[in-house]
Amino acid sequence: MKIKRLVDLDLKGKRVFIRSDLNVPIQNGKITSPKRILASIPTIEFALQKGASVMVTSHLGRPEEGKYNSDDSLKPVVDFLEKHLSYPVHLISDWVNSSFDIGPGQLTVLENCRFNVGEKKNDELLAKKYASLTDIFVMDAFGTAHRKEASTYGIAEYAEIA
């Protein structure tokens, strides 16, 4: 099996979905250790610099599935990314039940994937919905690669390039 590498793909004008590991400790709304975010930045920057429309998601904490909880929101992560990237970062709270536009060179973070019903059970419909957002899926969340969830495993089953 030949492994596809992001650096070998033409990303210009492509929709790139990156499953990152942005599960960082947060106290009182402040990130106390940004190591995982910092580790994700090179992949995100590379895709943006190559002209891709970039979507990123991650889990954060252990929220109750299907329920938004501000304590587990990726908002502090988005704020951190905006301070460390030369790009504006948009947070989409409920992409499952709505639509959004993203253009080349733009970065959108999809809210905590564990807020989505079916994420942890690798729901086929949710996995297909993730895959419908992307031309290229990048699994950049080594710490969660063993989990058979919709945003780590299911999307790879249906994405055009994974």
N, C-alpha and C positions, 0 to 999 in steps of 0.2 A: 504494500500500500504506500503510495506516494503522499506525503504530507504536504498540504498546500500552505505556503507561507505568505503572509500579508505583503511582504516586501516584493514578492514576485507577481502580484496582481495589479492590474490597471484599476485604480480606484477613482479616477476622474469621473465625476457625475454619478457615481454608484452610491447606493444607500448601504452604509456599513453599520451593522448592529454589533456592538461590543458588550459582551457579558463580563463585567468587571467584578472584582471583589472590593467593594467600597464599604464593607462592614467594619466601621471604625468605632472606637469608644467615644461616646459623647456624654458630657456632663454639663448640665445647665445650658444646653444649646451650643456648647463649644466642643470642638474636636480635641481630644487629649493626646491622640497619637495618629498622625496623618500618614503613616508608612504605607498603608495599602493604597491610598489615593495617589501618593507620589509614585508608587510602582506602576499605576495605571496610566499616568500622564504620557509617557513616551508613545504608547500605542495610540492613544486618542490624538495626540499632536501629529503623529505620522499620517494618520488617515485624513485629518483636516488639511494638512499641508499638501496632500496629494489630490485635493479637490473633492473629497467624499462628503456626503451628507451623513453625519455621524449621530447615531443614537446609542446611548449607554444605559444599562440598567444594572442593578445590584439588589441584594437584600441588605437590610440593616436591622439588626436585632431579631426578635422573634414575635412579630405582631400576630394578632388573631387574623386569620385569613378572611378576606372580604371586608375588613373594617379598617378605615383610615385611623391612624394614631399619630399625632404630631411628634411624639417622642421618637418614633421610628421613621420619620420622614427623611428623605435624602436632601432636604433643603440646606442643612449645614454643609453637606458635601458639595452641593452646587455652588454655594457661596465661596467655599475653599477653592474649587476649580476656577471660578471666575477671577480670583486673586492670583492664580498661578498660571493661567493660560492667557494668550493674547486674543481670545475669542469670547464673545458673550455666550452664556450658557442658559438655556431655557429649561425649566422644569415642567413636565407635563404630568399633572396629577392623575387624571383618569383617561388614559389613552384607549383603554379597552372599550369604553362606551362612547367615545367621541373620536373625532379625527383631528389631525394637525398637519401643518405644512412644514417642510424642512428643505432647505436648498443646499447646494454645494458649498462647502466651507462652513457650514453651520453645525452647532453642537446642541443636541437635545438630550436631557436626562429624563428617562421614564421613571416615575415614582417607584418606590420600593416594590420590587416584583412580588414580594410575599403578601402585599395587600390584595393581589389578584386571586380570585377564587379559582382553584385548580392548579396553582403554581406548584405546590409541594407534591401533588399527586400526579404531576406530569400530564395534565388534562390535554387530550389531543386537540380540541378546538382552540384552547389557549395557545398551545404550541404552534398551531397553524396560523393563528393571528399574529404571533411574534414573527413567524417566517414571512408573512405577507408584507411586513414592513421593510424587508431587507433584500438586497441583492447578494450581500456577503455577510456571513455570520462569523464573528471572531470570539472564540472562547478564551478569555483572558483572566479567568477567575480560577486559578489553580486550586485555591483552597476549597472550592465548592465543586470541582470537577467530578468528584465521586458521587454527587447527588443526582438522582434521576428525577429532575424537576423540569418544568416546561421551559424555563429560560436557560437551562444548562444542557439538557439532553434532548427534549422534545423539539426545540427549534432546529437543532442540527439535523433531525430526521427530515425536515421539510424545506429548509433553506436551500436556495439554488446553489450557493457555494458555502461550504462550511469547513 
